[in-house]
Amino acid sequence: QLVETGGGLVQAGESLRLSCTASGSGFGVYSIAWFRQAPGKEREGVACVKSSGSAEYANSVKGRFTIARANAKNTVYLSMNDLKPEATAVYSCAAQVDVSLSPSCSFPTFDSADLWGQGTQVIVSS
């Protein structure tokens, strides 16, 4: 089970840190991804991190968002800085066992993720 927390209402330019916490054991073998879905839009990948710690970001958030994992806490964080109104969305995390030999995670591979969270709402006002 994955639980996301940390969403809320902020003004443009402010920051938020989201958490994705997993229950159970073996967290370290999972790749984790953050996705977001705005009203009327398709779900899009935001950031992902492999079990190795290697991370990838959507072009729209590079330099402003950081994904980091804390395996001892069964948690992956998404730190979001300089938020823009277009970041308003429900943010969800997904987890899948990392069996890929690729050094990079890939958002499409999470279509068959083992676990999904229920999401947390982020609203950025202008």
N, C-alpha and C positions, 0 to 999 in steps of 0.2 A: 504494500500500500504506500502511495505517495501523498504527502500533504503539503500544499503550498501555503505560505503565509507571507505577509509583508506588504500586500497591496494597499492602496489607499488613494486619497485625493491630494495632489500636489500642484503647484503652479509651474509653469514652464521655466526651465532652467534649474529646477530643484532636483534632488536625488532621492532614490529609494533603493532599498536592498530587499530582494525577494529571497525566500528560503524554500527549498524543496527537501523535505525530510522523509526518509524511508523507514519503514518498520522492518524488523527481521534482521537476518545476518547476511553476510556476503556482499555488502554494499560496494565494496571496492572492485568487484569484477564487472560492474555495470558502467556502460556509457550513459550519460544523462544529457538530455536536451531540454531547452526552454523554447516553447512556442507561444505565439500570441494570436488572438483572433479578435479583430475589431468588428463591430456590427456591420453586417452586409458584406463582409470581406472574407476571403479565404484565410485559412490558418497559414501562418508563415513561421519558419524557423528563425529564431533569434540568436541562440548560441548553443553550442554543445561541447561536451568535454568527455574524452575517452578515459578509460580506467588508468591510463598512463599519465593523465593530466593535460594531454595535448588538447587544445581548444580551437574552435572555429566560430566565426561570427558572420552574421548577415552584414552586407556592405553598409546598410543603413544605420548600424549601431557601432561599427568599428571605431575604436578610439573613445567611445563614451560608455559602453557596457563592458563589464568584466564578469566572466564565469569562473568560479573557483569551487573546488570540492574539499570537504573536510570529512574524510572517511571515518575518522574516529567518532564523529557525531552523526554519521549516516546522512549527511546534508550536503547539498550543493547550493551555492549562493549565486544570485545574479545581481550585481551592483550596477545600478543604472544612474548615470550622471547626465547633467544637462538635458533633462527630459523635455521632449517636445510634444505638443498636443497630439500629433499623429501617433504617438506611442500609446494612446488610450486604447485599451484592449483587455481582454481576459488572458492572463498569462498562465500557462500550464506547463508542467514538466512531465517528461516521459523517460522511462528507463528501459534499457535492454542489455542483456548480457553481451559483453564485448568480446566477440569471437573473430572480429575482422582483423586481418593482417595489415590493413591500411593504417598509416600513421595518423590519419585525420578522420574525424567523425564526419558523418554526412546526414543532413536532415532527412532526405527521402528514406533512409534505412529505418527511421523511427516510425514509419507507417505501420510496421508490424511489431511495435514495441511491446515488451512484456507487461509494462505497467504505465498507467496514466494517472495523474492527479486530477482533482476536481476543478482546479483553477483558482486564481485570485485576481480581483479586479484592480486595474490601475487606471486612474483618470488623471489626465494632465490638463489643467485649465490654462487658457492663454491670457 
